[in-house]
């Protein structure tokens, strides 16, 4: 069976559902959720109990537009970390969104850690 884009997306969504059954964000420790598209990367810090997004950053932000995709991903992680610190958030649960912890997803995590977030 050939691997199509639809199949890849279905597998990622299945992995994400499996991950989300095990982890959830709370007021004390919200969830840092990462989404990676072919061109951009997005990160949100979410309080699942209140069902609200506390902080967000993406490679579309003016501060994170330059460089390679991996460099932009690291900058997105630094931005989300800085914005979280401004809101008083120190620790989070990392949700890789069904993507492999590799490349741009890892760069977001490294950038957030360098900005002072703990997970």
C-alpha positions as CSV (number, residue, x, y, z in Angstrom):
1,X,0.0,0.0,0.0
2,X,1.5,3.3,-1.0
3,X,2.0,6.0,1.7
4,X,-0.1,9.0,0.8
5,X,-0.5,12.4,2.5
6,X,-3.9,11.3,3.8
7,X,-2.4,8.2,5.4
8,X,0.5,10.2,7.0
9,X,-2.0,12.7,8.4
10,X,-4.3,9.9,9.8
11,X,-1.3,8.2,11.5
12,X,-0.2,11.5,13.1
13,X,-3.7,12.2,14.3
14,X,-3.9,8.7,15.8
15,X,-0.6,9.2,17.6
16,X,-1.8,12.6,18.8
17,X,-5.1,11.1,20.2
18,X,-3.1,8.5,22.0
19,X,-0.8,11.2,23.5
20,X,-3.7,13.4,24.6
21,X,-5.3,10.5,26.4
22,X,-2.3,10.5,28.7
23,X,-1.5,14.2,29.2
24,X,-3.6,17.3,29.9
25,X,-2.8,20.8,30.9
26,X,-4.0,22.3,34.1
27,X,-3.9,25.8,35.7
28,X,-0.7,24.9,37.6
29,X,0.9,23.2,34.7
30,X,-0.6,24.1,31.3
31,X,0.1,22.2,28.0
32,X,2.6,23.5,25.5
33,X,1.1,22.3,22.2
34,X,3.2,22.3,18.9
35,X,1.8,22.1,15.4
36,X,4.1,21.8,12.4
37,X,3.0,22.5,8.9
38,X,5.2,22.3,5.8
39,X,6.0,26.0,5.9
40,X,5.4,27.2,9.4
41,X,5.4,26.1,13.1
42,X,2.9,27.1,15.8
43,X,3.0,26.8,19.6
44,X,0.3,27.5,22.2
45,X,0.2,27.2,25.9
46,X,-3.3,25.9,26.8
47,X,-5.2,25.4,30.1
48,X,-7.3,22.4,29.4
49,X,-9.4,22.7,32.5
50,X,-10.6,26.3,31.6
51,X,-10.4,25.5,27.9
52,X,-8.5,28.6,27.0
53,X,-5.2,29.5,25.2
54,X,-3.0,31.5,27.6
55,X,0.0,32.2,25.2
56,X,0.6,31.7,21.5
57,X,3.5,32.2,19.1
58,X,4.2,31.2,15.5
59,X,6.7,31.5,12.7
60,X,4.4,34.1,11.2
61,X,5.2,36.6,14.0
62,X,7.6,39.4,12.9
63,X,10.2,38.3,15.5
64,X,10.5,34.8,14.1
65,X,10.3,35.3,10.3
66,X,14.0,35.1,9.4
67,X,16.3,32.2,8.9
68,X,15.8,28.5,8.1
69,X,12.8,26.6,9.3
70,X,14.7,25.1,12.2
71,X,16.0,28.5,13.3
72,X,12.5,30.0,13.1
73,X,11.2,27.1,15.2
74,X,13.8,27.8,17.9
75,X,12.9,31.4,17.8
76,X,9.2,30.5,18.2
77,X,10.2,28.4,21.3
78,X,12.1,31.4,22.7
79,X,9.1,33.7,22.1
80,X,6.6,31.3,23.7
81,X,8.9,31.0,26.7
82,X,9.3,34.8,27.1
83,X,5.5,35.3,26.8
84,X,4.8,32.6,29.3
85,X,7.3,34.1,31.8
86,X,5.5,37.4,31.4
87,X,2.2,35.7,32.3
88,X,3.8,33.9,35.3
89,X,4.0,30.4,33.8
90,X,7.1,28.5,34.7
91,X,6.3,24.8,34.1
92,X,4.4,23.2,31.3
93,X,3.5,19.8,29.9
94,X,5.0,19.3,26.4
95,X,2.6,18.1,23.7
96,X,4.4,17.3,20.5
97,X,1.1,16.9,18.6
98,X,1.8,13.4,17.2
99,X,5.0,14.6,15.5
100,X,8.3,13.0,16.1
101,X,10.5,14.7,18.8
102,X,13.0,15.6,16.1
103,X,14.0,18.6,14.0
104,X,11.7,21.6,14.2
105,X,9.6,20.2,17.1
106,X,12.8,19.6,19.1
107,X,14.0,23.1,18.2
108,X,10.8,24.6,19.7
109,X,11.4,22.6,22.9
110,X,15.0,23.7,23.1
111,X,14.1,27.4,22.5
112,X,11.4,27.2,25.2
113,X,13.8,25.6,27.7
114,X,16.5,28.3,26.9
115,X,13.8,31.0,27.7
116,X,13.3,29.4,31.1
117,X,10.3,27.1,30.8
118,X,10.6,23.8,32.6
119,X,9.2,20.5,31.2
